Amino acid sequence: MSVKKSQSEVRAAIGALKSIVPTIAVISGVVNVLALAGSFYMLQVYDRVLSSRSVPTLVALSLLTIGLYFFQGGLEVVRSQILVRLGSRVDRRLAALAQTAVMRLPLTSGGRTDAHQPLRDVDSIRTFLSGQGPVAILDMPWLPIYIGFAYLMHPILGYIIAVGAVMLFLLTLLTEWMVREPTAAAAKISRERMALVVAAERNAEVLQAMGFGHRLQKRFVDANAEHLRCQERVSDVIGGFSVVSKIFRLVMQSGLLGVGAYLTLQGEMSGGAIIASSIAATRALSPIEIAIGQWRVFVQARQGAKRLETVLASLPQDREPLLLPKPTRTMQIEDVTIRAPGSERVIVSGVSFELKAGQALAVIGPSAAGKSTLARAITGVWPLLRGNVRLDGASLSRWSNVELGKHVGYLPQDIELFDGTITENITRFEEK
């Protein structure tokens, strides 16, 4: 799979959800209409049941409202399940690409990037799609329903809810502006922190034998402290705005009750309309309040998608391999020059030799002379700066990684068995 195709796959995986959005929007519309059942129930109880003192009317209204509540709950469960499966669908489409990046990043970046980050980015995208963030976004367009309902009770109440919604929306934009920088800083320091953890794990013997583990620990403690400071900044901003939005909503609800009571005393609306409008206001502003609380998850998912695209774009583009026969005659190394990925320093320069079938070659030299570097280049692990490696006259770049691997044995300096049986490791996990 080419990198260009892989990069577009990130957007395609998310863009494929557009076909499901109308269905979820319809479900959300029905849910929001049914959410008015409580308001209508209170309106009828206060204005009709209490005045008529009719128990059968109260029972009928209660049973109808309970039925609508159950129907609404069922639709919300279905909507939630759809969103969870949409998140899983995106994960399934991107997980293989992320795993490819995990395998190739150490070979192209020289170990200076967190190879596990692509998988965490996929997790952040799935977490957002499966959570309450999309629910809040889908509920926001139905805000005019509740404003219109309150307006029918009395125009002033409709205006109050409309102004409150605008204020909370501006609060959401302010949240986005204030968390963007600290969230990006937290993501960066988190990668640095994790890199120190991985380095300590891989070099545990060296740290113990040479006695400088405490210095690496100090670097980790400093990075961890900065990570915590960034997380605290993000939490303070989002938590603060969440509290402000909650308090604002409570003040507005109390204001609605006060204004409603005044209008009732003036004979301009009924007592039931006060409670009904208050319930409608709660439902109207709830999605915006949820969106503010979920903003960190949304920002992490957005940054994760961008980061995943950037990583995939940085990987070398695969060429269309040729179907070549098994190499049986010669291996030619032509003026090979090599440098480590991510480094400008040349390690091996101008090496040339040729081996025919049945011949062997031993390369000897002191430590850091370039022996392992040459082996990595011959097997295609590291790219060549100049020169060429040919098998039976065909350049190594014309082989696919899968086909070439069938004819290559490679033992690096540090080797670990993969999770599986000895037989599976020997057969390279080939399925029978």
N, C-alpha and C positions, 0 to 999 in steps of 0.2 A: 504494500500500500504506500503510495507516495505521500510525502509530507503535505503537499498542497491538498490532496484529498483528505488527509487526516485533519488538517486545520479546518477545512470546510465542514467536516463531520461534526465538530463541536457545535457550530451554529445550526447545522442540519438537524442534529439530535434535539436541540431546544426548539428550533423552528417547526419540527414535526408535530409539536404539541398544539399548534394553531388549529389543526383540524378538530381537536377535541374541545377547544375553548367554547364554541357555540353551545355545545351540549351542556357543559358545566355552567355557562352563563344562564341558560334556560332554567336549570335546576336552582341556581342562585336566585333567579327572579321569582320562582315559585316560593322558595324558602322565605324571601323577604316579604312577599305578599302575605304569606301565612303568619309571619311574625307580627302582623297587625291584628291577629286574632285576639291577643290579650287586650289591646286597646279597645277594640269593638266590644269585647266582653265586659270590661269595666264601664264602658259608656252605656251599654244596655242595662247592666245591673243597677247603676246609679239613677239612670233617667227613666227606666221602664219598670224594672222589677220592684224597686223600693217604693215607687209611687203607686203601683197597682197591687203590691203585696201579694203577687201571684207566685206560689211555690212551684206549680207545674212549669211556668215560664222560666224560672230560675234553674230547675232541673234540666230542662231541654237545652237552655243556653250553655249550662255547664258541661253536659255530655257532648254537645257539638264542639265546644272549645277544646275539650280533652282530646276528642278525635282529631281535630286539626293539629293539636300539639304533637300527637303521635305521628301523624303524617309528615309534619315538618321535621321531626327528629329523624324519621326514616330517610328522608331526602338528604339531611345533613350527613348521616352515616354513609349513604351512597356517594355523596360528593367527596367526603374525606377519603373513602376507599379508592375512588378514581384518582385523586391527587397522589395518594401513596403509590399507586401503580404507574402513574405517569413518571414519578420520580425514579421508580425502579426501571422503567423503560429507558430513561435517559442514562441511568447508571450502566445498564447492560450495553448500550451503544458506545459509551465512552470508557468503560473499565478496561477493555482490551487495548485501546489506544494509550491510556494512562500507564498500563503495565508495560507496553512497548517503550514508553518514555523512561520508565524506571530502569529497564534493562539497558537502554542506550545512553542515558544521561552521563553515567560514570565514564563512558568511553569517549564522550565528546566534550565534556566540561572539565576533565581533569580532576574530578572529585570536589569541585568548588561549589556545587549546588546541592540542594537537598533532593535526592532522587525520589524520595517518598512523597514529595509535595503534590505531584499530579494526582495520585490516588486520594489524597486528602481534599484536593480541589473537587474531584468528582463527588466525594462524600458531602461536601458543603453544598453543592448544587442539588443533590438529591434531598438533603435535609430541608432546604428551603422549599422545594417543590412539594414535599410531603407534609409541611407544617401549616401553621395558621396564617403565614404571610399571604399566600395566594388566595385564601378564603377572604381575608380582609380586602384585598384588591378587587376580587369579584363582587363583594358586597357594596363597595363604594359607589358604583354607578347607580345603585338603587336608592341612594340618599334622597333624590327628589320625591320619591313615593312618600317618605315620612314627613318631609317638609310640606308636601301637598296635603297630607292628612291633617297636620297641625294647622295649616292655613284654613282648611274647611272648618275646624273648630273655632278659629278666630284668626284673622290675618296677622295680628301682632305676634301671636305665638309662632306662626310660620316664619316671620321675619327673624325672630329671636333664634330659632333653630338654624336658619340659613346663615346668620352672622356667626353663630358658634361653630358651624361646620367650616366656614372660611377661616376662622381663627385657628382651628385645629389643623387645617390643611397647611397653613403658613407655618405652624409649629413643626409639622412633618418636614417641610422643606428646610427649615432651620436645623433640624436634627441631622438631615443628610449633609448639610454643609459643615457642621461641626464635628461629625464623626469620621468624615472621609480621611483626613490626614492621620489622626491617631490610629485608625483601623489599619491603614497601610503600614504605619510604623510598627504596629504590633505584629503584623504578618511577617515583616522583614526580620525583626529581632527573634521571632519564634523559629524561623528557619535557621538562624545563626545558633540559637540555643540547642536545637535538635542536632545540628552538625557536630557540636561539641560532645553531645551524648553519644552519638554514633562513633566518633573518633575514640572516645574513652573506652567504649565496648570493644572495638576492634583492636585496640592497642593496650589491653588490660595487662598483658604480660610485661610489655615494655615499661609501662608506668610503675608496675610493682618492682621490677628488677632494678630500674634506674632511679627510682625514688623521687620522681617529680610529679606524681599524681596530684599532690596538693596544689601545685601551680595551675594545673589544668582545672582543678576543682574551683580555684579562685576565679578563673575566667568564666566558668559556668555560673558561679554565684552572681557575678557582675551582670552577665547576660540575662540571667533569670530575674534579677532585680529590675532591670530595664524592661523586661517582658511584662512583669507585674505592674510596673508604672503605666505602661501603655494600656494594658487591660483595664486598669483602674480608671484611666482617663475616659476610655470608651464607655465603661459601665457607669461612670459618674454622669456623662452627658446623656446617655440613653435613659438611665434610671431617673435622672432629674427631670427630663422632658416627659417621661411617663407619668411621674407624680404630678407635674404641672398640668398635663392633659387631664388626668383623673380629677384633680381639684377643680379645674375649669369646668369639667362636665358636671360635677356635683353642684357647683355654684350656679351653673346655668339651669340645672334641673330645679334647684330651689327657687331660682328666679322665675322659672316658668310657673311653678306652683303659686308663688306670690302674685305674679301678674294675673294668673288665671283666677285666683281668689278675688282679686280686685275687680276683674271683668265680670265675675259671677255676682259680686255685690252690686255692680252697676246694671245687672240684668242682661248683659250682653252674651252670656254663655251659661251652660249648665254645670253643675258640680261634677257630673261624670266626665265632661270634656276635659276637666283639669287633670284627672288621673290618666285618661287616655292619651293626652298630649305628652305627659311626663314619660309614659312608657314608650311612646313613639320617639321621643327625643333620645332616650337611652339607646334604643336600637339604631337610630340614625348615626349617632356619634361613636358607637362601639367599634365599627371597622377602622376608623381613623386612629382611635386609641390603640387598637391591636397592632396596626401598622407601625406606630411609633415604637411599641415594645418589641416588635420583630425586626426592627431596622438593622440591627447588627447582623442577623442571619442573612438578610437580603444583601447587605454590603459584602459579606464574606462570600456569598454565592456569586455575586457579580464579579468580584475580584478574582475568584477562583476560575471562572469561565475565561476571563481575559488572560490569566496566567497560564492556563492550560493551552490556549491558542498560541501564546508566545513560545511556550516550551516546544510544542509540536513543530512550530515554524523554524525553531533553531536546530532541529535534528537534520542530519544530511538526507537529502532526497534520494529515495531508492530508484534505481534504474530498472527498466524492464529486462529481466535476465534472459539469456539465450539458453535453449535446451542443448547443453554440451555433453559430449560423451565422457565417460570416466577417464580422468587423466592417467596415462600409463607410460609416458615417454620422458618428458623433461620438465624441470622447474628452472626458470630463468629469473635472476634478480638483476635488474638493469638500472645502474646509477641511482640507487635508492637513497633518499634523504628524508629523515624522519624527525619530527618534534612531538613532544607530548601535547595532547589536546588542551587547549586553553593557555599554552605557553608559547613564547617566542623563541626560546632557546633550542637550537638544533642539537640533537643527541647523536644521531647517526648521519653521516654525510658521504655520499658517493660510493656506496657499496655495490659491487657487481660480482656475480658468480653464476655458474650454471651446474646443475646436477642432472645426471641421466638416471633412468630407472635402475635401481640396484645400488647406486652410490649413496654414501653417507657423508655428512660434514659435521664436524664438531667446532663450535665457536667458543674460544676461551679468552679470558681476560679478567682484569681486576673488577671489583665491585663498582657499579655505576658506569661501566665502560660502554653499555648500550646493548648487551646481549639480549636481555628481556625485551628491550624496545624493538630490536630486529625481529625477534620471534613474533611479537604482536603485529608487526607490519606484514610479515610473510603470511600470517593467518587471517589478515584482514581486520584484526581487532582495532588497530589504530590506522588512520588514514595516512597516505604518503604525502609529503610536501612536494617531492619531485621523484621522478623515476617510475618504474613499473615492476610488477610481479606477474609472471606469466606461467601458466600450467599448460603444457603442450601447445604453446604459442598463443593461448587465449589469455587476455588480461584478467587479473583477479576481479576487477570491477564488473566483468561480464557475467560472473557467476552469481547465482542467488545464494544467500546465506544458508538456506536449508540444504541445497544440493551440494555446495562446497563442503559443508560440515560432515557429510557422509564419508568423505575421503580424507579427513584431517583428524589427527590426534594431537591434543594440546594439553599440556600440564603446566599451569602457572606456578609461581613460587608459593603462593598461598592457595590451598585447595580445601574445599569442604564438600562433603556429600550432601546431596539434596534430600529433602524429606521423602523417604520412600525406601524400598528394599534395595539390597545390593544389586540384585538382578536388574531392577528398574534403572539404577544409576549406570550400570554397564551398558544397557541397551539404549541409553539416552531417552528413557521414558517413551519408547516407541510402542504404540498400541498394537496389539495382536490382531 
